[in-house]
Amino acid sequence: MVLGEFEIMLKQAMGLDAASIGSTSIERAVQERLAACKLEGLPEYWELVSTSESERQELIEAVVVSETWFFRDREAFTALARIVQEDWLTSRTQSPLRLLSLPSSTGEEAYSIVMALFDAGLTANRFRVDAIDITRRALALAERAVYGKNSFRGNQLDFRERYFEATTQGYRLSDVVRRQAQFQLGNLFAADFLSDVESYDVVFCRNLLIYFDRATQDRAITILERLLKPQGVLFVAPSETGLLLSRDFISMNLPLAFAFRKASVNSTRRRTEAATQTKLASSSRRAAMKPGTNPKPIRAFLAKASSAPESLPVVAAEEKPKIAMDQAAKLADQGRFVEAAKCCEEHLLKNGPSAQAFHLMGLVRDATGNHPEATSYYRKALYLDPDHHEALIHLAFLMEKQGSAAGAQALRERARRVEQRSKA
């Protein structure tokens, strides 16, 4: 009995690509369940997990590690409020707005959606949030709705005063917010997954696609397309934008929100532009890696792309660095990876080394499949900021895919220590 058989079973059950979390993580989960079941070895546990649906669920519970907090990537919730106020509230429809949080994990995302919509002026009868996760433990915590300090990060915590009550166990969410989110157990790849529900106006599916291989990602996106209304909005994570741009989706051009809509007949021009930018980035990578030649500096490739159609203005020298980085993030969100990289390069030239810029460059290279350069940029970000949590996590994923399980595990341990220090 080898570990690979468990990895295959988990992929069939939940789509998990073992390389995304590391074989050591799966091995640890298997050993945990082996001990819990008081079995002697892997063959005995394999027989159990192969025949018991409940034990298979327990193994899934052990593999999945929830990592989330309220208003994670706040710009997505700001964009949601803007879309609702400008598009939905001004329309004639009286049907309640339907939203989906998938995976919902321990509930922070779904409840953040509710709070954002309340703050945008919606009343309780105007919207409903469905929240679905594959693990019962996460759902139990979500329905309990009592959270510790780790669920509240950053400096913008005014929502906690409005919607939570401090207790000895933690911060308890108000009932008015809890009632707006309906949690349920579900598996995205189940044959009957949400087969009998009305499609959604908004779907949040962030940091899920990164755990699948490409074929499974395509399956997942097809399911998301089915769940989304024709004019619906899909929110994904920054590193997942390239996947949607390769399908029939277009960016909504909302900075740092990573929001997409299904492409329409009238959007052909914008899809062509996005494809052109991706092609430019791809051809640049091929030229850089051509055998027998010395890789040219990145700026040389970016200069060739400066004549791309409808390029945004170059950030002026007198503008603040934050504005330049926001512009770079917006370009990346639109799939204009070459221009995003150029913006980062100019920022670095004018303002010097920056962990933020190097991390964004890593995301751009990651989204276009240039993993060697992505690795290099993540390392540069960590050289400047050893506690850059997102760079640690993304670099760990890449190292695992490149076959360095030990290095990936070391990075994850560093990320955990960073989290522990933030809690303290």
C-alpha positions in Angstrom: 0.0 0.0 0.0 1.5 3.3 -1.1 0.5 6.9 -0.3 -0.2 7.6 -4.0 -3.4 5.5 -3.8 -4.8 7.8 -1.2 -3.9 10.8 -3.3 -5.8 9.4 -6.3 -8.8 8.7 -4.1 -8.8 12.3 -2.8 -8.6 13.6 -6.3 -11.5 11.5 -7.4 -13.5 12.5 -4.3 -12.8 16.2 -4.1 -10.6 17.2 -7.1 -7.6 17.8 -4.9 -4.2 17.9 -6.7 -1.7 16.5 -4.2 1.0 18.7 -5.4 -1.0 21.8 -4.3 -0.7 21.0 -0.6 2.2 18.5 -0.7 2.3 14.8 -0.2 3.6 15.2 3.3 0.3 17.0 4.3 -1.7 14.1 2.9 0.5 11.6 4.6 0.0 13.4 7.9 -3.7 13.4 7.5 -3.7 9.6 6.7 -1.6 8.9 9.7 -3.9 11.0 11.9 -6.9 9.0 10.8 -5.0 5.7 11.1 -4.3 6.5 14.7 -7.8 7.7 15.4 -9.3 4.4 14.0 -6.7 2.4 16.0 -5.6 0.4 13.0 -2.2 -1.2 12.6 -1.2 -0.1 9.1 -2.0 1.5 5.8 -3.6 -1.6 4.2 -6.2 -1.9 7.0 -7.0 1.8 6.8 -7.2 1.7 3.0 -9.8 -1.1 3.2 -11.8 1.0 5.7 -11.7 4.3 3.8 -12.5 2.5 0.5 -15.7 1.0 1.9 -16.8 3.6 4.4 -18.3 6.9 3.1 -18.2 8.3 6.7 -14.5 7.6 7.0 -13.7 9.0 3.6 -15.4 12.2 4.8 -13.2 12.1 8.0 -10.1 11.9 5.8 -11.3 14.9 3.8 -11.9 16.8 7.0 -8.3 16.0 8.1 -6.8 17.1 4.8 -8.6 20.4 4.4 -7.1 23.2 6.4 -9.2 26.4 6.7 -7.3 29.7 6.4 -9.5 32.7 6.2 -10.6 35.9 7.9 -13.2 38.6 7.7 -13.0 40.9 4.7 -10.0 39.0 3.2 -9.0 41.0 0.2 -11.3 43.9 1.1 -11.4 45.3 -2.4 -13.7 42.4 -3.5 -16.3 43.4 -0.9 -16.0 47.1 -1.8 -16.6 46.1 -5.5 -19.6 44.0 -4.5 -21.2 46.9 -2.7 -20.5 49.2 -5.7 -22.0 46.7 -8.2 -25.1 46.2 -6.1 -25.6 50.0 -5.7 -24.9 50.9 -9.3 -26.4 48.0 -11.2 -28.8 46.0 -9.1 -30.5 48.6 -6.9 -31.2 50.8 -10.0 -32.8 47.9 -12.0 -36.5 47.2 -12.0 -36.1 43.7 -10.7 -37.7 43.0 -7.3 -36.3 39.5 -6.9 -34.0 39.0 -4.0 -30.3 39.0 -4.9 -28.8 35.5 -4.7 -25.2 35.1 -3.7 -23.0 32.0 -3.2 -19.8 31.6 -1.1 -17.9 28.5 -2.2 -16.1 27.2 -0.3 -17.5 28.9 2.7 -14.9 27.5 5.2 -15.7 28.7 8.7 -18.0 31.4 7.5 -15.9 34.6 7.5 -16.4 35.2 3.8 -20.1 34.6 3.7 -20.7 36.8 6.7 -18.5 39.5 5.2 -20.7 39.4 2.1 -23.7 39.9 4.4 -22.1 42.8 6.3 -21.0 44.5 3.1 -24.5 44.3 1.6 -26.1 45.7 4.8 -23.6 48.6 4.7 -24.5 49.1 1.1 -28.1 49.8 2.1 -29.8 46.5 1.4 -32.4 45.2 3.8 -32.7 41.6 4.9 -35.5 40.8 2.5 -33.5 41.9 -0.6 -30.8 39.2 -0.6 -29.8 35.7 0.4 -26.3 34.1 0.8 -25.8 30.4 0.3 -22.6 29.1 1.9 -21.3 25.7 0.9 -18.3 23.8 2.2 -17.0 20.2 1.9 -16.2 19.9 5.6 -18.7 19.5 8.5 -16.2 20.9 11.1 -15.9 24.2 9.2 -19.7 24.4 8.8 -20.2 23.8 12.5 -17.9 26.6 13.4 -19.6 28.9 10.9 -23.0 28.2 12.3 -21.7 28.7 15.9 -20.4 32.2 14.6 -18.1 32.9 17.5 -14.6 34.0 16.4 -11.2 34.6 17.8 -8.7 37.4 17.1 -7.2 35.5 14.1 -10.4 36.1 12.2 -9.9 39.9 12.4 -6.9 41.2 10.6 -5.7 44.5 9.4 -6.6 48.0 10.7 -10.2 48.4 9.4 -12.1 46.6 12.1 -15.0 49.1 12.6 -17.4 46.4 11.4 -16.6 44.4 14.5 -18.1 47.1 16.7 -21.3 47.2 14.6 -21.9 43.5 14.1 -20.2 41.6 17.0 -20.5 41.2 20.7 -17.4 40.5 22.8 -17.8 37.4 25.0 -15.5 35.3 27.1 -15.3 32.7 24.2 -14.6 35.3 21.5 -16.6 37.7 19.3 -20.1 36.5 18.7 -21.8 37.6 15.5 -25.1 39.3 15.7 -28.2 37.3 14.8 -29.3 39.7 12.1 -26.1 38.8 10.1 -26.3 35.1 10.9 -29.8 34.8 9.6 -28.8 36.0 6.1 -26.4 33.1 5.4 -27.6 29.5 5.0 -24.8 26.9 5.3 -24.8 23.5 3.9 -22.5 20.6 3.2 -21.6 20.1 -0.5 -19.0 18.8 -2.9 -18.4 20.9 -6.1 -17.8 17.7 -8.1 -20.8 15.7 -6.9 -23.1 14.7 -9.8 -26.1 16.5 -8.3 -24.2 19.6 -6.9 -26.8 22.4 -6.8 -28.6 20.8 -9.7 -32.1 22.0 -8.6 -31.4 25.6 -7.5 -31.8 28.9 -9.3 -28.6 30.4 -10.7 -26.8 33.1 -8.7 -26.3 36.8 -9.2 -22.9 36.7 -7.5 -20.5 33.8 -6.8 -17.4 34.1 -4.6 -15.1 31.2 -5.4 -11.7 32.3 -4.2 -8.6 30.2 -3.5 -10.2 27.0 -4.5 -9.1 26.5 -8.1 -5.4 26.6 -7.1 -5.9 23.2 -5.4 -6.8 21.5 -8.7 -4.8 20.5 -11.8 -5.6 22.1 -15.1 -8.1 19.5 -16.2 -10.0 19.7 -12.9 -9.8 23.5 -13.0 -11.7 23.4 -16.3 -14.3 21.1 -14.8 -14.8 23.5 -11.9 -15.1 26.6 -14.1 -17.7 24.8 -16.2 -19.7 24.2 -13.1 -19.3 27.8 -12.0 -20.6 29.0 -15.4 -23.7 26.9 -14.9 -24.3 28.4 -11.5 -23.9 32.0 -12.6 -26.6 34.1 -14.2 -25.9 35.5 -17.7 -25.1 38.9 -16.1 -23.8 37.5 -12.9 -20.4 38.3 -11.3 -17.7 35.8 -10.3 -15.0 36.7 -7.8 -11.8 34.7 -7.7 -8.4 35.0 -6.1 -5.5 37.0 -7.7 -3.6 33.9 -8.9 -6.7 32.4 -10.5 -7.5 35.3 -12.9 -5.6 33.8 -15.8 -7.8 30.7 -15.7 -10.9 32.7 -16.3 -9.4 34.8 -19.1 -8.6 31.6 -21.0 -12.4 30.8 -20.8 -15.4 32.9 -21.8 -15.1 35.5 -19.0 -14.0 39.1 -19.1 -12.7 41.3 -16.3 -14.9 44.0 -14.8 -11.8 46.2 -14.4 -12.3 46.8 -10.7 -8.9 47.3 -9.1 -7.8 44.5 -6.8 -11.3 43.0 -6.8 -10.7 40.2 -9.4 -14.3 40.2 -10.5 -15.4 38.7 -13.8 -18.6 38.4 -15.9 -19.4 36.0 -18.7 -18.4 37.4 -22.0 -21.2 38.6 -24.3 -21.4 39.2 -28.1 -20.6 42.9 -27.5 -17.4 42.0 -25.6 -15.5 40.3 -28.4 -13.1 43.2 -28.7 -12.1 43.1 -25.1 -11.7 39.3 -25.1 -9.4 39.7 -28.1 -7.3 42.3 -26.3 -7.0 40.1 -23.2 -5.9 37.2 -25.4 -3.3 39.4 -27.2 -1.8 40.4 -23.8 -1.5 36.8 -22.7 0.0 35.8 -26.0 2.6 38.6 -25.7 3.5 37.4 -22.2 3.7 33.8 -23.4 6.0 34.7 -26.4 8.2 36.7 -24.1 8.7 33.6 -21.9 9.5 31.4 -24.8 12.1 33.8 -26.1 13.7 34.1 -22.7 14.0 30.3 -22.3 15.1 29.5 -25.9 18.0 27.1 -25.7 21.4 28.4 -26.6 20.6 32.0 -25.9 21.1 34.3 -23.0 17.9 35.4 -21.3 17.2 39.0 -22.1 16.4 41.4 -19.3 12.6 41.5 -18.5 12.5 45.2 -19.4 13.5 44.4 -23.0 10.4 42.2 -23.4 8.2 44.7 -21.7 9.4 47.5 -24.0 8.2 45.6 -27.0 4.7 45.4 -25.5 4.4 49.1 -24.8 2.6 49.6 -28.1 -0.3 47.2 -27.2 -3.7 48.6 -27.9 -5.4 50.8 -25.4 -2.4 50.7 -23.0 -3.0 52.7 -19.8 -0.8 55.8 -19.3 2.5 55.2 -17.7 2.5 56.2 -14.1 4.0 59.7 -13.7 7.1 60.1 -11.5 5.4 62.4 -9.1 2.6 60.0 -8.4 2.7 58.2 -5.1 4.1 54.6 -5.2 0.8 53.2 -3.9 -1.0 54.6 -6.9 1.5 52.9 -9.2 1.0 49.6 -7.5 -2.7 49.9 -7.6 -2.5 50.5 -11.3 -0.3 47.4 -11.7 -2.8 45.3 -9.8 -5.6 46.6 -12.0 -3.7 45.7 -15.2 -3.1 42.2 -13.8 -6.8 41.8 -12.9 -7.6 42.7 -16.6 -5.3 40.0 -17.8 -2.9 42.6 -19.2 0.1 40.9 -17.7 2.8 42.5 -19.9 1.6 46.0 -19.0 1.3 45.0 -15.3 4.8 43.8 -15.3 6.0 47.0 -17.0 4.2 49.1 -14.4 6.0 47.1 -11.6 9.3 47.5 -13.4 8.9 51.2 -13.6 7.8 51.3 -9.9 11.0 49.5 -9.0 13.2 51.7 -11.1 11.7 54.9 -9.6 11.2 53.8 -6.0 13.8 51.1 -5.4 13.2 47.5 -4.3 9.7 46.7 -2.9 8.4 43.5 -1.4 4.9 44.5 -2.7 6.1 45.0 -6.2 8.2 41.8 -6.3 5.2 39.8 -4.9 2.9 41.2 -7.6 5.5 40.4 -10.3 5.5 36.9 -8.9 1.7 36.7 -9.2 1.8 38.0 -12.8 4.4 35.3 -13.8 2.5 32.7 -11.9 -0.8 33.5 -13.7 0.9 33.2 -17.1 2.6 29.9 -16.2 6.2 31.2 -15.9 7.0 29.4 -12.7 10.8 29.9 -12.7 10.4 33.7 -12.8 7.5 33.6 -10.4 9.7 31.7 -7.9 12.5 34.2 -8.3 10.2 37.2 -7.6 8.6 35.5 -4.6 12.1 35.0 -3.2 13.0 38.6 -3.8 9.8 39.7 -1.9 10.8 37.4 1.0 14.3 38.7 1.0 12.9 42.2 1.7 10.1 41.0 3.9 10.8 37.6 5.4 7.3 37.6 7.0 5.4 38.3 3.8 2.7 35.7 4.3 1.2 35.6 0.8 4.6 35.2 -0.8 5.4 32.4 1.6 2.3 30.5 0.6 2.6 31.1 -3.1 6.2 30.0 -3.1 5.4 26.9 -1.2 2.8 25.9 -3.8 5.4 26.4 -6.6 8.2 24.5 -4.9 5.8 21.6 -4.3 4.9 21.5 -8.0 8.6 21.6 -8.8 9.2 18.5 -6.7 10.7 20.1 -3.6 8.4 18.8 -0.9 10.8 19.5 1.9 11.4 23.1 0.8 7.6 23.7 0.5 7.0 22.3 3.9 9.6 24.6 5.4 7.9 27.6 3.8 4.6 26.5 5.2 6.1 26.2 8.6 7.4 29.8 8.3 3.9 30.9 7.2 2.4 29.3 10.3 4.9 31.0 12.5 4.0 34.3 10.9 0.4 33.6 11.6 1.1 32.7 15.2 3.1 35.9 15.8 0.2 37.9 14.3 -2.2 36.3 16.7 0.1 37.2 19.6 
